[in-house]
Amino acid sequence: MTKIPKGKAAIASAIGSAAIAAALLYANKRREKKNQPSQPGPIPSGENPETD
């Protein structure tokens, strides 16, 4: 049988697990943002853009 960790070991493993989960979520969010094409901002004057 395995013992359930108590005390400092349990706290350390909980913090470690939370840190790993946060790092994975952050990496996924950056990857999704990187794949999206960037769009230029709106034209401030409200006029139609002139193209050649």
Predicted model as a PDB file, atoms N, CA, C, CB and O in Angstrom, pLDDT in the B-factor column:
MODEL        1                                                                  
ATOM      1  N   MET A   1       0.822  -1.174   0.000  1.00 49.00           N  
ATOM      2  CA  MET A   1       0.000   0.000   0.000  1.00 49.00           C  
ATOM      3  C   MET A   1       0.872   1.246   0.000  1.00 49.00           C  
ATOM      4  CB  MET A   1      -0.939  -0.007   1.194  1.00 49.00           C  
ATOM      5  O   MET A   1       1.960   1.266   0.575  1.00 49.00           O  
ATOM      6  N   THR A   2       0.379   2.265  -0.646  1.00 64.00           N  
ATOM      7  CA  THR A   2       1.121   3.520  -0.655  1.00 64.00           C  
ATOM      8  C   THR A   2       0.545   4.445   0.398  1.00 64.00           C  
ATOM      9  CB  THR A   2       1.079   4.185  -2.050  1.00 64.00           C  
ATOM     10  O   THR A   2      -0.653   4.436   0.682  1.00 64.00           O  
ATOM     11  N   LYS A   3       1.425   5.235   0.963  1.00 67.00           N  
ATOM     12  CA  LYS A   3       0.975   6.180   1.975  1.00 67.00           C  
ATOM     13  C   LYS A   3       0.554   7.481   1.300  1.00 67.00           C  
ATOM     14  CB  LYS A   3       2.086   6.438   3.025  1.00 67.00           C  
ATOM     15  O   LYS A   3       1.102   7.859   0.265  1.00 67.00           O  
ATOM     16  N   ILE A   4      -0.393   8.141   1.877  1.00 63.00           N  
ATOM     17  CA  ILE A   4      -0.817   9.445   1.389  1.00 63.00           C  
ATOM     18  C   ILE A   4       0.177  10.473   1.940  1.00 63.00           C  
ATOM     19  CB  ILE A   4      -2.306   9.777   1.822  1.00 63.00           C  
ATOM     20  O   ILE A   4       0.406  10.524   3.148  1.00 63.00           O  
ATOM     21  N   PRO A   5       0.774  11.298   1.053  1.00 57.00           N  
ATOM     22  CA  PRO A   5       1.744  12.272   1.541  1.00 57.00           C  
ATOM     23  C   PRO A   5       1.086  13.297   2.464  1.00 57.00           C  
ATOM     24  CB  PRO A   5       2.418  12.979   0.366  1.00 57.00           C  
ATOM     25  O   PRO A   5      -0.039  13.739   2.228  1.00 57.00           O  
ATOM     26  N   LYS A   6       1.802  13.657   3.501  1.00 75.00           N  
ATOM     27  CA  LYS A   6       1.268  14.598   4.467  1.00 75.00           C  
ATOM     28  C   LYS A   6       2.261  15.724   4.667  1.00 75.00           C  
ATOM     29  CB  LYS A   6       0.951  13.902   5.802  1.00 75.00           C  
ATOM     30  O   LYS A   6       3.456  15.568   4.416  1.00 75.00           O  
ATOM     31  N   GLY A   7       1.766  16.832   5.112  1.00 85.00           N  
ATOM     32  CA  GLY A   7       2.625  17.927   5.506  1.00 85.00           C  
ATOM     33  C   GLY A   7       3.274  18.645   4.343  1.00 85.00           C  
ATOM     34  O   GLY A   7       2.623  18.963   3.348  1.00 85.00           O  
ATOM     35  N   LYS A   8       4.569  18.898   4.481  1.00 85.00           N  
ATOM     36  CA  LYS A   8       5.307  19.691   3.501  1.00 85.00           C  
ATOM     37  C   LYS A   8       5.336  19.032   2.128  1.00 85.00           C  
ATOM     38  CB  LYS A   8       6.721  19.923   3.983  1.00 85.00           C  
ATOM     39  O   LYS A   8       5.285  19.724   1.111  1.00 85.00           O  
ATOM     40  N   ALA A   9       5.415  17.729   2.085  1.00 83.00           N  
ATOM     41  CA  ALA A   9       5.462  17.029   0.802  1.00 83.00           C  
ATOM     42  C   ALA A   9       4.163  17.218   0.024  1.00 83.00           C  
ATOM     43  CB  ALA A   9       5.733  15.535   1.018  1.00 83.00           C  
ATOM     44  O   ALA A   9       4.189  17.392  -1.194  1.00 83.00           O  
ATOM     45  N   ALA A  10       3.046  17.186   0.707  1.00 84.00           N  
ATOM     46  CA  ALA A  10       1.749  17.369   0.054  1.00 84.00           C  
ATOM     47  C   ALA A  10       1.605  18.786  -0.476  1.00 84.00           C  
ATOM     48  CB  ALA A  10       0.607  17.052   1.024  1.00 84.00           C  
ATOM     49  O   ALA A  10       1.095  18.996  -1.576  1.00 84.00           O  
ATOM     50  N   ILE A  11       2.055  19.757   0.310  1.00 85.00           N  
ATOM     51  CA  ILE A  11       1.970  21.150  -0.121  1.00 85.00           C  
ATOM     52  C   ILE A  11       2.878  21.378  -1.325  1.00 85.00           C  
ATOM     53  CB  ILE A  11       2.352  22.106   1.033  1.00 85.00           C  
ATOM     54  O   ILE A  11       2.485  22.042  -2.285  1.00 85.00           O  
ATOM     55  N   ALA A  12       4.074  20.838  -1.277  1.00 87.00           N  
ATOM     56  CA  ALA A  12       5.021  21.010  -2.380  1.00 87.00           C  
ATOM     57  C   ALA A  12       4.504  20.360  -3.656  1.00 87.00           C  
ATOM     58  CB  ALA A  12       6.384  20.422  -2.009  1.00 87.00           C  
ATOM     59  O   ALA A  12       4.655  20.928  -4.737  1.00 87.00           O  
ATOM     60  N   SER A  13       3.906  19.196  -3.553  1.00 87.00           N  
ATOM     61  CA  SER A  13       3.391  18.540  -4.760  1.00 87.00           C  
ATOM     62  C   SER A  13       2.183  19.291  -5.321  1.00 87.00           C  
ATOM     63  CB  SER A  13       3.008  17.080  -4.455  1.00 87.00           C  
ATOM     64  O   SER A  13       2.010  19.344  -6.539  1.00 87.00           O  
ATOM     65  N   ALA A  14       1.355  19.865  -4.469  1.00 88.00           N  
ATOM     66  CA  ALA A  14       0.204  20.640  -4.940  1.00 88.00           C  
ATOM     67  C   ALA A  14       0.658  21.906  -5.657  1.00 88.00           C  
ATOM     68  CB  ALA A  14      -0.719  21.001  -3.766  1.00 88.00           C  
ATOM     69  O   ALA A  14       0.112  22.260  -6.701  1.00 88.00           O  
ATOM     70  N   ILE A  15       1.650  22.583  -5.102  1.00 89.00           N  
ATOM     71  CA  ILE A  15       2.175  23.794  -5.736  1.00 89.00           C  
ATOM     72  C   ILE A  15       2.848  23.447  -7.058  1.00 89.00           C  
ATOM     73  CB  ILE A  15       3.171  24.515  -4.800  1.00 89.00           C  
ATOM     74  O   ILE A  15       2.690  24.169  -8.043  1.00 89.00           O  
ATOM     75  N   GLY A  16       3.587  22.362  -7.087  1.00 91.00           N  
ATOM     76  CA  GLY A  16       4.242  21.934  -8.321  1.00 91.00           C  
ATOM     77  C   GLY A  16       3.239  21.588  -9.404  1.00 91.00           C  
ATOM     78  O   GLY A  16       3.430  21.942 -10.567  1.00 91.00           O  
ATOM     79  N   SER A  17       2.185  20.906  -9.035  1.00 93.00           N  
ATOM     80  CA  SER A  17       1.159  20.545 -10.015  1.00 93.00           C  
ATOM     81  C   SER A  17       0.467  21.783 -10.564  1.00 93.00           C  
ATOM     82  CB  SER A  17       0.127  19.605  -9.389  1.00 93.00           C  
ATOM     83  O   SER A  17       0.195  21.865 -11.762  1.00 93.00           O  
ATOM     84  N   ALA A  18       0.184  22.741  -9.698  1.00 92.00           N  
ATOM     85  CA  ALA A  18      -0.464  23.972 -10.141  1.00 92.00           C  
ATOM     86  C   ALA A  18       0.458  24.765 -11.062  1.00 92.00           C  
ATOM     87  CB  ALA A  18      -0.876  24.829  -8.934  1.00 92.00           C  
ATOM     88  O   ALA A  18      -0.007  25.363 -12.032  1.00 92.00           O  
ATOM     89  N   ALA A  19       1.749  24.778 -10.774  1.00 93.00           N  
ATOM     90  CA  ALA A  19       2.699  25.513 -11.603  1.00 93.00           C  
ATOM     91  C   ALA A  19       2.805  24.889 -12.990  1.00 93.00           C  
ATOM     92  CB  ALA A  19       4.078  25.551 -10.932  1.00 93.00           C  
ATOM     93  O   ALA A  19       2.879  25.601 -13.991  1.00 93.00           O  
ATOM     94  N   ILE A  20       2.812  23.584 -13.047  1.00 92.00           N  
ATOM     95  CA  ILE A  20       2.891  22.895 -14.345  1.00 92.00           C  
ATOM     96  C   ILE A  20       1.626  23.157 -15.155  1.00 92.00           C  
ATOM     97  CB  ILE A  20       3.096  21.368 -14.149  1.00 92.00           C  
ATOM     98  O   ILE A  20       1.706  23.407 -16.358  1.00 92.00           O  
ATOM     99  N   ALA A  21       0.471  23.103 -14.521  1.00 93.00           N  
ATOM    100  CA  ALA A  21      -0.786  23.358 -15.221  1.00 93.00           C  
ATOM    101  C   ALA A  21      -0.834  24.794 -15.748  1.00 93.00           C  
ATOM    102  CB  ALA A  21      -1.982  23.093 -14.290  1.00 93.00           C  
ATOM    103  O   ALA A  21      -1.281  25.025 -16.872  1.00 93.00           O  
ATOM    104  N   ALA A  22      -0.382  25.746 -14.953  1.00 93.00           N  
ATOM    105  CA  ALA A  22      -0.376  27.145 -15.382  1.00 93.00           C  
ATOM    106  C   ALA A  22       0.576  27.345 -16.552  1.00 93.00           C  
ATOM    107  CB  ALA A  22       0.016  28.065 -14.219  1.00 93.00           C  
ATOM    108  O   ALA A  22       0.263  28.088 -17.482  1.00 93.00           O  
ATOM    109  N   ALA A  23       1.730  26.695 -16.519  1.00 93.00           N  
ATOM    110  CA  ALA A  23       2.688  26.825 -17.617  1.00 93.00           C  
ATOM    111  C   ALA A  23       2.125  26.257 -18.913  1.00 93.00           C  
ATOM    112  CB  ALA A  23       4.000  26.123 -17.265  1.00 93.00           C  
ATOM    113  O   ALA A  23       2.330  26.835 -19.980  1.00 93.00           O  
ATOM    114  N   LEU A  24       1.428  25.146 -18.835  1.00 92.00           N  
ATOM    115  CA  LEU A  24       0.842  24.555 -20.039  1.00 92.00           C  
ATOM    116  C   LEU A  24      -0.264  25.446 -20.613  1.00 92.00           C  
ATOM    117  CB  LEU A  24       0.285  23.157 -19.728  1.00 92.00           C  
ATOM    118  O   LEU A  24      -0.351  25.619 -21.829  1.00 92.00           O  
ATOM    119  N   LEU A  25      -1.097  26.005 -19.756  1.00 92.00           N  
ATOM    120  CA  LEU A  25      -2.152  26.898 -20.230  1.00 92.00           C  
ATOM    121  C   LEU A  25      -1.556  28.141 -20.888  1.00 92.00           C  
ATOM    122  CB  LEU A  25      -3.074  27.302 -19.071  1.00 92.00           C  
ATOM    123  O   LEU A  25      -2.049  28.588 -21.923  1.00 92.00           O  
ATOM    124  N   TYR A  26      -0.512  28.696 -20.302  1.00 92.00           N  
ATOM    125  CA  TYR A  26       0.145  29.881 -20.854  1.00 92.00           C  
ATOM    126  C   TYR A  26       0.768  29.568 -22.211  1.00 92.00           C  
ATOM    127  CB  TYR A  26       1.220  30.404 -19.883  1.00 92.00           C  
ATOM    128  O   TYR A  26       0.658  30.364 -23.144  1.00 92.00           O  
ATOM    129  N   ALA A  27       1.416  28.420 -22.324  1.00 89.00           N  
ATOM    130  CA  ALA A  27       2.049  28.041 -23.593  1.00 89.00           C  
ATOM    131  C   ALA A  27       0.999  27.837 -24.682  1.00 89.00           C  
ATOM    132  CB  ALA A  27       2.887  26.758 -23.419  1.00 89.00           C  
ATOM    133  O   ALA A  27       1.210  28.252 -25.821  1.00 89.00           O  
ATOM    134  N   ASN A  28      -0.117  27.213 -24.357  1.00 86.00           N  
ATOM    135  CA  ASN A  28      -1.178  27.009 -25.343  1.00 86.00           C  
ATOM    136  C   ASN A  28      -1.782  28.332 -25.796  1.00 86.00           C  
ATOM    137  CB  ASN A  28      -2.268  26.110 -24.769  1.00 86.00           C  
ATOM    138  O   ASN A  28      -2.077  28.506 -26.978  1.00 86.00           O  
ATOM    139  N   LYS A  29      -1.966  29.255 -24.875  1.00 85.00           N  
ATOM    140  CA  LYS A  29      -2.542  30.555 -25.220  1.00 85.00           C  
ATOM    141  C   LYS A  29      -1.592  31.313 -26.157  1.00 85.00           C  
ATOM    142  CB  LYS A  29      -2.826  31.389 -23.936  1.00 85.00           C  
ATOM    143  O   LYS A  29      -2.044  31.941 -27.113  1.00 85.00           O  
ATOM    144  N   ARG A  30      -0.291  31.259 -25.893  1.00 82.00           N  
ATOM    145  CA  ARG A  30       0.678  31.944 -26.756  1.00 82.00           C  
ATOM    146  C   ARG A  30       0.718  31.314 -28.137  1.00 82.00           C  
ATOM    147  CB  ARG A  30       2.075  31.915 -26.129  1.00 82.00           C  
ATOM    148  O   ARG A  30       0.846  32.017 -29.139  1.00 82.00           O  
ATOM    149  N   ARG A  31       0.609  29.991 -28.196  1.00 78.00           N  
ATOM    150  CA  ARG A  31       0.644  29.297 -29.483  1.00 78.00           C  
ATOM    151  C   ARG A  31      -0.570  29.679 -30.329  1.00 78.00           C  
ATOM    152  CB  ARG A  31       0.690  27.769 -29.273  1.00 78.00           C  
ATOM    153  O   ARG A  31      -0.437  29.912 -31.530  1.00 78.00           O  
ATOM    154  N   GLU A  32      -1.755  29.746 -29.710  1.00 73.00           N  
ATOM    155  CA  GLU A  32      -2.972  30.124 -30.437  1.00 73.00           C  
ATOM    156  C   GLU A  32      -2.877  31.561 -30.937  1.00 73.00           C  
ATOM    157  CB  GLU A  32      -4.213  29.957 -29.540  1.00 73.00           C  
ATOM    158  O   GLU A  32      -3.280  31.860 -32.061  1.00 73.00           O  
ATOM    159  N   LYS A  33      -2.349  32.438 -30.110  1.00 72.00           N  
ATOM    160  CA  LYS A  33      -2.231  33.841 -30.490  1.00 72.00           C  
ATOM    161  C   LYS A  33      -1.226  34.010 -31.623  1.00 72.00           C  
ATOM    162  CB  LYS A  33      -1.819  34.691 -29.284  1.00 72.00           C  
ATOM    163  O   LYS A  33      -1.408  34.866 -32.489  1.00 72.00           O  
ATOM    164  N   LYS A  34      -0.179  33.213 -31.625  1.00 69.00           N  
ATOM    165  CA  LYS A  34       0.869  33.311 -32.645  1.00 69.00           C  
ATOM    166  C   LYS A  34       0.342  32.856 -34.007  1.00 69.00           C  
ATOM    167  CB  LYS A  34       2.097  32.469 -32.240  1.00 69.00           C  
ATOM    168  O   LYS A  34       0.779  33.376 -35.034  1.00 69.00           O  
ATOM    169  N   ASN A  35      -0.573  31.909 -34.039  1.00 66.00           N  
ATOM    170  CA  ASN A  35      -1.093  31.375 -35.295  1.00 66.00           C  
ATOM    171  C   ASN A  35      -2.105  32.305 -35.962  1.00 66.00           C  
ATOM    172  CB  ASN A  35      -1.729  30.031 -35.050  1.00 66.00           C  
ATOM    173  O   ASN A  35      -2.353  32.172 -37.161  1.00 66.00           O  
ATOM    174  N   GLN A  36      -2.691  33.233 -35.226  1.00 66.00           N  
ATOM    175  CA  GLN A  36      -3.686  34.126 -35.802  1.00 66.00           C  
ATOM    176  C   GLN A  36      -2.986  35.247 -36.566  1.00 66.00           C  
ATOM    177  CB  GLN A  36      -4.608  34.705 -34.701  1.00 66.00           C  
ATOM    178  O   GLN A  36      -2.008  35.813 -36.078  1.00 66.00           O  
ATOM    179  N   PRO A  37      -3.478  35.570 -37.756  1.00 65.00           N  
ATOM    180  CA  PRO A  37      -2.864  36.671 -38.504  1.00 65.00           C  
ATOM    181  C   PRO A  37      -3.179  38.002 -37.827  1.00 65.00           C  
ATOM    182  CB  PRO A  37      -3.358  36.683 -39.973  1.00 65.00           C  
ATOM    183  O   PRO A  37      -4.279  38.214 -37.316  1.00 65.00           O  
ATOM    184  N   SER A  38      -2.199  38.880 -37.838  1.00 68.00           N  
ATOM    185  CA  SER A  38      -2.432  40.184 -37.228  1.00 68.00           C  
ATOM    186  C   SER A  38      -3.096  41.101 -38.237  1.00 68.00           C  
ATOM    187  CB  SER A  38      -1.114  40.802 -36.717  1.00 68.00           C  
ATOM    188  O   SER A  38      -2.766  41.073 -39.422  1.00 68.00           O  
ATOM    189  N   GLN A  39      -4.027  41.908 -37.771  1.00 69.00           N  
ATOM    190  CA  GLN A  39      -4.754  42.824 -38.632  1.00 69.00           C  
ATOM    191  C   GLN A  39      -4.338  44.248 -38.293  1.00 69.00           C  
ATOM    192  CB  GLN A  39      -6.287  42.641 -38.480  1.00 69.00           C  
ATOM    193  O   GLN A  39      -4.134  44.576 -37.125  1.00 69.00           O  
ATOM    194  N   PRO A  40      -4.211  45.092 -39.312  1.00 66.00           N  
ATOM    195  CA  PRO A  40      -3.878  46.486 -39.010  1.00 66.00           C  
ATOM    196  C   PRO A  40      -5.041  47.165 -38.304  1.00 66.00           C  
ATOM    197  CB  PRO A  40      -3.514  47.252 -40.298  1.00 66.00           C  
ATOM    198  O   PRO A  40      -6.189  46.736 -38.416  1.00 66.00           O  
ATOM    199  N   GLY A  41      -4.729  48.220 -37.584  1.00 66.00           N  
ATOM    200  CA  GLY A  41      -5.757  48.940 -36.849  1.00 66.00           C  
ATOM    201  C   GLY A  41      -6.674  49.708 -37.785  1.00 66.00           C  
ATOM    202  O   GLY A  41      -6.376  49.844 -38.972  1.00 66.00           O  
ATOM    203  N   PRO A  42      -7.782  50.210 -37.266  1.00 66.00           N  
ATOM    204  CA  PRO A  42      -8.719  50.970 -38.098  1.00 66.00           C  
ATOM    205  C   PRO A  42      -8.115  52.304 -38.522  1.00 66.00           C  
ATOM    206  CB  PRO A  42     -10.037  51.203 -37.346  1.00 66.00           C  
ATOM    207  O   PRO A  42      -7.212  52.828 -37.871  1.00 66.00           O  
ATOM    208  N   ILE A  43      -8.628  52.840 -39.620  1.00 62.00           N  
ATOM    209  CA  ILE A  43      -8.154  54.128 -40.100  1.00 62.00           C  
ATOM    210  C   ILE A  43      -8.786  55.202 -39.215  1.00 62.00           C  
ATOM    211  CB  ILE A  43      -8.509  54.348 -41.623  1.00 62.00           C  
ATOM    212  O   ILE A  43     -10.010  55.266 -39.097  1.00 62.00           O  
ATOM    213  N   PRO A  44      -7.960  56.042 -38.592  1.00 69.00           N  
ATOM    214  CA  PRO A  44      -8.500  56.985 -37.616  1.00 69.00           C  
ATOM    215  C   PRO A  44      -9.449  58.031 -38.206  1.00 69.00           C  
ATOM    216  CB  PRO A  44      -7.375  57.679 -36.934  1.00 69.00           C  
ATOM    217  O   PRO A  44     -10.354  58.482 -37.504  1.00 69.00           O  
ATOM    218  N   SER A  45      -9.278  58.433 -39.468  1.00 71.00           N  
ATOM    219  CA  SER A  45     -10.106  59.497 -40.018  1.00 71.00           C  
ATOM    220  C   SER A  45     -11.481  59.007 -40.439  1.00 71.00           C  
ATOM    221  CB  SER A  45      -9.415  60.130 -41.192  1.00 71.00           C  
ATOM    222  O   SER A  45     -12.383  59.821 -40.639  1.00 71.00           O  
ATOM    223  N   GLY A  46     -11.664  57.727 -40.576  1.00 64.00           N  
ATOM    224  CA  GLY A  46     -12.943  57.182 -40.993  1.00 64.00           C  
ATOM    225  C   GLY A  46     -13.089  57.130 -42.508  1.00 64.00           C  
ATOM    226  O   GLY A  46     -14.110  56.663 -43.013  1.00 64.00           O  
ATOM    227  N   GLU A  47     -12.101  57.593 -43.227  1.00 67.00           N  
ATOM    228  CA  GLU A  47     -12.162  57.568 -44.684  1.00 67.00           C  
ATOM    229  C   GLU A  47     -11.786  56.184 -45.196  1.00 67.00           C  
ATOM    230  CB  GLU A  47     -11.232  58.638 -45.289  1.00 67.00           C  
ATOM    231  O   GLU A  47     -11.114  55.417 -44.506  1.00 67.00           O  
ATOM    232  N   ASN A  48     -12.222  55.873 -46.406  1.00 71.00           N  
ATOM    233  CA  ASN A  48     -11.861  54.614 -47.008  1.00 71.00           C  
ATOM    234  C   ASN A  48     -10.374  54.613 -47.370  1.00 71.00           C  
ATOM    235  CB  ASN A  48     -12.725  54.344 -48.246  1.00 71.00           C  
ATOM    236  O   ASN A  48      -9.844  55.631 -47.816  1.00 71.00           O  
ATOM    237  N   PRO A  49      -9.710  53.491 -47.181  1.00 68.00           N  
ATOM    238  CA  PRO A  49      -8.292  53.458 -47.542  1.00 68.00           C  
ATOM    239  C   PRO A  49      -8.126  53.477 -49.070  1.00 68.00           C  
ATOM    240  CB  PRO A  49      -7.610  52.201 -46.939  1.00 68.00           C  
ATOM    241  O   PRO A  49      -8.905  52.866 -49.801  1.00 68.00           O  
ATOM    242  N   GLU A  50      -7.131  54.167 -49.513  1.00 72.00           N  
ATOM    243  CA  GLU A  50      -6.854  54.229 -50.945  1.00 72.00           C  
ATOM    244  C   GLU A  50      -5.803  53.189 -51.271  1.00 72.00           C  
ATOM    245  CB  GLU A  50      -6.385  55.651 -51.375  1.00 72.00           C  
ATOM    246  O   GLU A  50      -4.748  53.135 -50.639  1.00 72.00           O  
ATOM    247  N   THR A  51      -6.097  52.363 -52.261  1.00 67.00           N  
ATOM    248  CA  THR A  51      -5.154  51.329 -52.669  1.00 67.00           C  
ATOM    249  C   THR A  51      -4.724  51.579 -54.095  1.00 67.00           C  
ATOM    250  CB  THR A  51      -5.771  49.926 -52.527  1.00 67.00           C  
ATOM    251  O   THR A  51      -5.448  52.183 -54.886  1.00 67.00           O  
ATOM    252  N   ASP A  52      -3.550  51.113 -54.406  1.00 58.00           N  
ATOM    253  CA  ASP A  52      -3.032  51.270 -55.771  1.00 58.00           C  
ATOM    254  C   ASP A  52      -3.485  50.133 -56.644  1.00 58.00           C  
ATOM    255  CB  ASP A  52      -1.509  51.351 -55.773  1.00 58.00           C  
ATOM    256  O   ASP A  52      -3.148  50.092 -57.828  1.00 58.00           O  
TER     257      ASP A  52                                                      
ENDMDL                                                                          
END                                                                             
